[in-house]
Amino acid sequence: VDLGWGHPHRSLVPTGAWADAVAATLHGPDAWRSMTYGYPSGPAPLIEWLAEHLSHADSGRSESAQFFITAGASHGLALALAVLTAPGDVVLVDAPTYHLAFSTISDSGCQIAPTPTDDDGPDVEAIADFVQVCRRQGRRVAALYLVPTFGNPTGRSLPDRRRRQLVGLAQRLDFTIVEDDTYRELVYDGPVPASLWSHSDGLGVVRLGSFSKTVAPGLRLGWINAAAGVVKRLERLGYVDSGGGVNHTNACVMAAFGTSGAYRQHLARIRPSYARQRDALVDTLRVRLPTVATPRPSGGWFVWIPLPAGCSARALLPTAEQHGVSYVDGSKFHADGMRGDDHIRLAFSLYAEQDLVTAANRLADAVEAAVG
Amino acid sequence: VDLGWGHPHRSLVPTGAWADAVAATLHGPDAWRSMTYGYPSGPAPLIEWLAEHLSHADSGRSESAQFFITAGASHGLALALAVLTAPGDVVLVDAPTYHLAFSTISDSGCQIAPTPTDDDGPDVEAIADFVQVCRRQGRRVAALYLVPTFGNPTGRSLPDRRRRQLVGLAQRLDFTIVEDDTYRELVYDGPVPASLWSHSDGLGVVRLGSFSKTVAPGLRLGWINAAAGVVKRLERLGYVDSGGGVNHTNACVMAAFGTSGAYRQHLARIRPSYARQRDALVDTLRVRLPTVATPRPSGGWFVWIPLPAGCSARALLPTAEQHGVSYVDGSKFHADGMRGDDHIRLAFSLYAEQDLVTAANRLADAVEAAVG
């Protein structure tokens, strides 16, 4: 059982409901409009539904001109970097954070620097100092990337006060927070913090959304919230303009999937399933490894496990795999690779409850064997 | 009637056949596989069908490892530039050529230089000289972009001999020809020249293909032929890796659309329609403007009209629009914007024959009014 994969459980991929939405979209005399060139920023029906939907799923309401439809959150990150940064700029990344963001940032020609952090997340004062030091060296800090809500890999959310402080800092020091908000709607218990975007008045924050986790990864469909001026710059990118948007047909189908209520029904179906998967994993680990402080994240797909003292995530991996379970070692989520070997990331999204119980038992066996 | 739009005629967008392919793909116990994460280079069934199909539509057969599925030809250009060039490199572009390629190249941080040309297209000796001059200046010529087959905007194809010469030059001087092969399958009369890619043995050429014109633009689906090593570098791009390919679900549906025979049937339906549209436009113009050498392209979507002496494409446009017809002026297709004002590009793809006859008559009226 490979708990490294952040993929959806097969039974939670809405093949039938999506096929219905395709059939509805590609039916009738205007169906051709969904298959020809679209607008660079995406089809209006999807943007209008999204603006309305997010006014419930988050605080506040974004203007239509503040939306850009992407081919997923990682593509959104690549697009945002294309218009917000120049080669050689510094991009701060949360520590730990989503590891595949690092290569996307490197591809843009920017330098990656891990943020200083404290127990609550990125450390505002230390970031301010770092930005000033960079300036004195002639380097520009262009952006800060983080996954502040049910984050990958930690499952944790940034406290509300820290959100406001970071937004204020970005506005004051003229860098852009790239808020990866992929997991907002995968909430299982309690309220979801308002986004950094919602605190920003459209200044200093670009938010990345995705339908990869809430609908299906293969669709390559997501969205950006950004100031209208940033959206205009995205629209003028050569291949966006040439292609008539980056994923027009799927975006039109998503509009139907959203407005028909299928999206809401789908969310209502997957949330309790993922919560049960989380609980199967967490409950078993808590019983089997009582000295390990296994967290129970309120949302997202991941559990971030602190290993017992002296237990290395990298060193444990072969033992775990001999026991029939795998994971991603924590150092992968640190841009410098120097920290995080005291944690492992487990994804509970891909497997059924019984498999997760099995995996948790195998992992506990491996930890016991390693710690001795 | 706006002959500026290179869009498909609404009746030639296969909404029903595509919906059928979606239904077939998203049916059955393995349907979830088409909606979860895919492989970075694209789904094997599509690549296998494509390799087989192209072995008939072109000369030779590419290996599976030489394919990468893209979100359209312009996206393919952006991807190719990302792995083949560095900011500051020089990218040569054919003159004239597809105008939206210019912004995609600029977005990559490269400098654009129009190729020296003769009557047959890019001038091999002059390019060789230019590359050497750049080298002496410390500048690297990384790539040459062109649309050699039923090209946009000219509708013309590069002679076979020139294809071989250019491939030899690229291999000798270590730059990459980016061959935009979007129009190969939209052939109406006679044979189609073998691609530059097929002459290259996988060295010095990257070919961009697209299903935008042959199936539908909104799908954002195309492909790259490149050396296996280039494909590997594309696979490692951050957002490609993170997303599990750039358009997995549509790529899986395209595999079904191809293997079922729907693609071949669709091509057989659209070719004679586009040929009739071409003929309606060309025949009317030849009758109405007998002194203008209106070409009849053997394929593609465009007619490149040489205006009568003294008639400026830019100056004619307001007059044409007063007469109820529009076009793209020829200077748009030259990177330097200095040439081409003696030509206009007309797209015959979007309109029915009768509308094209009307448009041609309006254009002739405008030319007559302008020339006096």
Interface residues (C-beta under 8 A of the other chain):
Chain A: H7 P8 R10 S11 V13 P14 T15 G16 W18 A19 V22 A23 L26 H27 A31 W32 S34 M35 T36 Y37 G38 A71 G72 S74 H75 L77 A78 A82 P87 L100 A101 F102 S103 T104 I105 S106 D107 G109 S212 A216 P217 G218 L219 R220 R236 L237 G238 Y239 D241 S242 G243 G244 G245 V246 N247 H248 T249 N250 C252
Chain B: H7 P8 R10 S11 V13 P14 T15 G16 W18 A19 V22 A23 L26 H27 A31 W32 S34 M35 T36 Y37 G38 A71 G72 S74 H75 L77 A78 A82 P87 L100 A101 F102 S103 T104 I105 S106 D107 G109 S212 A216 P217 G218 L219 R220 R236 L237 G238 Y239 D241 S242 G243 G244 G245 V246 N247 H248 T249 N250 C252
